[in-house]
Amino acid sequence: MPIIIKYNVSLVMYGHEHVYERFYIQNRTLLCLGNGGSIMNMNINPQEGTQAVSIGPGFTKVTCDAIGITLTTYTPSMNIIDSIRLKKEGSAVVPETII
C-alpha cells in the first residue's frame, strides 16, 4: 500500500490469487482478477474492506468514459458476479454505485 498511497493510485487491478475479490481500503479500490482459469483457491479468507468475492471462473469487462469507469465481472455463462461504477472526483476515481 505505501507505493499506492505515495502515487495517489485510486484503482489497482492485479492477479495471481486464483479468485475474484474486490476491496475498498483507504479510499482505494483493489481488484484481484485471478479467476480466469486454472485451479480456483478454495480457501478464501475475506480481507478487511472486502466488498465482493467469488471462487468460480470468470472475467471482468472494463468500460471507461469521461465520467468514470464501470467494472463488471461475469461467469463464463454471462451471469454477473459483481459490478461497480467508479466516478471521477478530482484526481481520483471513487465508488459511485454497486449495481
VEXGU-479912 format. One record per residue (C-alpha): residue number from 1; x, y, z. Coordinates in steps of 0.5 Angstrom, whole numbers, plus 500, padded with zeros to 3 digits. Layout:
BEGIN
ATOM  num   px   py   pz
ATOM  NUM    X    Y    Z
...
//
This chain:
BEGIN
ATOM  num   px   py   pz
ATOM    1  500  500  500
ATOM    2  506  505  501
ATOM    3  507  506  494
ATOM    4  500  506  492
ATOM    5  499  512  497
ATOM    6  505  515  495
ATOM    7  503  516  488
ATOM    8  495  517  489
ATOM    9  493  511  486
ATOM   10  485  510  486
ATOM   11  485  503  483
ATOM   12  489  497  483
ATOM   13  488  491  479
ATOM   14  492  485  480
ATOM   15  492  477  479
ATOM   16  496  471  482
ATOM   17  491  469  487
ATOM   18  486  464  484
ATOM   19  480  468  486
ATOM   20  476  475  484
ATOM   21  476  479  490
ATOM   22  474  487  490
ATOM   23  477  491  496
ATOM   24  476  498  498
ATOM   25  481  500  503
ATOM   26  484  507  505
ATOM   27  479  510  499
ATOM   28  482  506  494
ATOM   29  479  500  490
ATOM   30  483  494  489
ATOM   31  481  489  485
ATOM   32  484  482  485
ATOM   33  483  479  478
ATOM   34  485  472  479
ATOM   35  479  468  477
ATOM   36  481  467  469
ATOM   37  483  460  470
ATOM   38  487  454  473
ATOM   39  485  451  480
ATOM   40  481  456  484
ATOM   41  483  458  491
ATOM   42  478  454  496
ATOM   43  481  457  502
ATOM   44  478  464  502
ATOM   45  479  469  508
ATOM   46  476  476  506
ATOM   47  480  481  508
ATOM   48  479  488  511
ATOM   49  475  492  506
ATOM   50  473  486  502
ATOM   51  466  488  498
ATOM   52  466  482  493
ATOM   53  469  475  493
ATOM   54  468  469  488
ATOM   55  472  463  487
ATOM   56  469  461  481
ATOM   57  472  462  474
ATOM   58  470  469  471
ATOM   59  472  475  467
ATOM   60  472  483  468
ATOM   61  470  488  463
ATOM   62  472  495  464
ATOM   63  469  501  461
ATOM   64  471  508  461
ATOM   65  468  514  459
ATOM   66  469  522  461
ATOM   67  466  521  468
ATOM   68  469  515  470
ATOM   69  470  507  470
ATOM   70  465  501  470
ATOM   71  468  494  472
ATOM   72  463  488  471
ATOM   73  465  481  473
ATOM   74  462  475  469
ATOM   75  462  468  470
ATOM   76  463  464  463
ATOM   77  456  464  462
ATOM   78  455  471  463
ATOM   79  452  472  470
ATOM   80  454  478  473
ATOM   81  458  476  479
ATOM   82  460  484  481
ATOM   83  459  491  478
ATOM   84  461  497  481
ATOM   85  461  504  478
ATOM   86  467  509  480
ATOM   87  467  516  478
ATOM   88  472  521  477
ATOM   89  473  526  483
ATOM   90  479  531  482
ATOM   91  485  526  481
ATOM   92  481  520  484
ATOM   93  476  515  482
ATOM   94  471  513  488
ATOM   95  466  508  488
ATOM   96  459  511  486
ATOM   97  454  505  486
ATOM   98  455  498  487
ATOM   99  450  495  481
//
